[in-house]
Amino acid sequence: MLGTIVNTCTILTGSVIGSVFKKGIQEKHQTALFTAMGLAATGLGINAVVQNMPKSNYPVLFIVSLALGSLLGTIIDLDRRFQNLADRLSVGQLSKGLSTGILLFCIGTLSILGPIQSALYGDHTYLFTNATLDFVTSMVLASTYGIGMVLTAPVLFCWQGSIYLLASLLGNFMTTDMMTELSIVGGFLIASSGLSILNIRDCKTMNMLPALVIPVVFCWVAGLFL
């Protein structure tokens, strides 16, 4: 749970700093911070792919996963539903900030894969990276919406804590092959998030999230017959 605790604390800290400075964080400084975070996310994603691809026993699975997952997510239009949900929850200024922050902090590849990696391998890399991203994001949001943004921290803690506990309970279910394939697909999604942050290309990573399910299902079915 160390990674989740750190992630929670960075949101608290970022929210306090942002609320203190209010509008003092200039746009050019926000851009510089997000550029650095975008580069970090892109590099982390590429590293995950490079590290895990040589270990893959199903070298084409990540292509199928990304293709089918993206197609399914686009048909469902998760990205638009995400935006609509944020709009519906945004009644006042603070509620707008809270809904945006909760969705940004919780619904992302790093925030989903991070607790799994932490629970199964004691590897907090994804969560520490996510903590840094969330620190910058919470600081920027709090500079606009105020100290109330600290309320997003307990929500993130419960979200990641639940995933951590579930992964711990399903440790035997999560095979080495499954985690390898999941890490490859997750690496591509993390890199796509980085490209979006850098404004190089809007990959609509939200629509690609179903791709994370396909390696899990495939490896589970393969384990039943092989």
N, C-alpha and C positions, 0 to 999 in steps of 0.2 A: 504493500500500500504506500510505500515511500514516494513513488512517482506521483500518485494521486494527491497525496498530502502536499507535496511541493507545488503541483499544479494549482491546487486550491489556494495555497498561500500566495502564489504569484498574482492570481486574480484579485485577491484581497488587497495586496500591496499596490498593484497597478491601479485599482479603483480609488484607493486613498490618494495616491500621488496625482492621478488625473483630476480628482475633485478639488485638490488643493490648488493646482495650477489653473484649473478651469480652462479658459480659452488661451492659456499661455503656450500651449503646444502648437506652434506654427505649422501650417500645411506642409512646408518644405521639410520640416523635421519629421512629421508623420510619414511623408513619402520616403525619406531616407531610412526610417526604421522598418517600414513595410518592405522596402527593397531588400534590406539585409535579411529579413525573415523569409522573403520569397526565395532568395538564393539558398538559404539554409534548408528550406523544405525541399527544394529541387535537388540539392546535393544529397540529402538524406534519402530521398526516394530512389535516386540513381544508385546509391550505395546498397540499398536493400535489394534491388534487382540484381546488381552485379554479384553480390555475396551469395544470393540464394539460387540463381539460375543454374550454376554448375551442379548443384545438388539435386536438381529436379529430375524425377523419374518420368515425368509427363511433360516434355518440353513444349508441347503445343497447347497445353491446357490454359496457360495464361492468355493466349490469343483468343481462344474460344470464350474464356471467362470475361475478358474485356469486351468482346464483340457482343455476346449475348446479354451481359449485364448492362452495357450501355444502351442496347436496343430496348431492353425491358424498362430501364429507368426512364428512357425518352418517351416510350409509349405511355407509361404512368405519368410522366412529366413531373418527377420529384422536385426538380429545381423550381418550377412554377408553384407547386403546392407549398414548398418551403417558404417562398416569398409571400404567398397568399396567407399562410398561417401567421407569419410575422406581422402582416398588415392587419389581420383580424384581431390579433392580441394587442396591437398597439393602439390603445385608447388615448392615454395621456402621454406626455413627454417621457416620464420615467418608465411607464409600462412599455413604451416603444423601445427604449434602451434595454430593458430587461428581456423582452422577448427576443430582440436581435442578439443580445449577448448570450442568452441560454442556448439558442439555436446554433450560433457560431461556435461556442465552446464545446457543445456536446455532440452535434451531428457533424462529425468529420472523421477521416480515416485515422488520424493520429489518436484521437480520443477514443476510438473503438479498438484499434489494434494495440494501443499502448498498454491498457490494463491486462490484455491477454498475454502479451510478451512479459509483462511484469509478473503475472501470476505463475506462468509456466516456467520461465527461465530466469526470473529475477533481473531481467534486463529492462532498465528504466529509460533507455535512450529516447524512445518515441515520446514518452510522457514528459521528459525533461525538455525536449524540443517543443512539444505542445505547450508546456508551461511558459516557455519564452515567448512563443507566438501569442498566447493568451495574455501575458503580461502587457505586451505592447497594445493589443486590441482593447483590453480592459482600461488601460490608461487613456486611450483615445476616446472610448465611449464615455468614461467617467468625466472627462473634460467637457463633454457636451451635456450629459444627463445627470451628473452629480454623484454624491456618495452612495446613493441607493443602489448603484451597480454592484456593491458588495454582496447583495442578495443572490447574485448569480453563482457565487462560490459554493454555498451548500448544495445547490442543485447539481453542479458539476461533480461534487464529492459523492453524492448519492448515485449519480449516473455511472461514473467510472468505478465506484465501489461495488455496484451491482454486477458490472461486467467482470470485475476482478474476482468476486466470489463465485460467479457462475463458471468462469474459466477454471478456477481452482477445483470446483466440484466435478467438472467434466474433463479433468486432466487426462484420464485414460482414453477418453474419446478423441482428444486432439492429438493425433499421431504426428510423427516427425514429418511424413510426407505432406500431411494436411497443412502444417504450419509453414513448411517450405513454400508450397504453392500459394498459400494465403499471403505470405510475406512478399512474394514476387508481384502478385496482383496489387497488394497494398502499396508496394513501392512505386508502381506506376501511378496509382491514384494520388499518392503524396507528391510525386513529381508534378502531376497535372495541377495540383493545388498551388504549388510553387509558381508554375507558369501563369496561373490566373492572378496570383498576388502581384507578380511582376508586370501584369498587363501585357504579356507577350501574346497570350491566346486564352480566351475564356473557354476552358474545356468542359465547363458545366459538370464539375466533379460530382456534384450531388446526384446527377442522373446516372453516374457510373457506379454508385455505391452497391447496387445489386450484384456487381461483379465479385464482391467479396463472399457472397453466399455460394457461388458455383463451385469453387475448389473444395469447400467443406462438404457439399453434397456429393460431389464426384468421388472424393477420397473415401467418404463413408460407404458409398455403394461399392466402390472398388474393393474396399476391405472386406465386404461381405462375400465376394465371389473369388477373390484372388488369394 
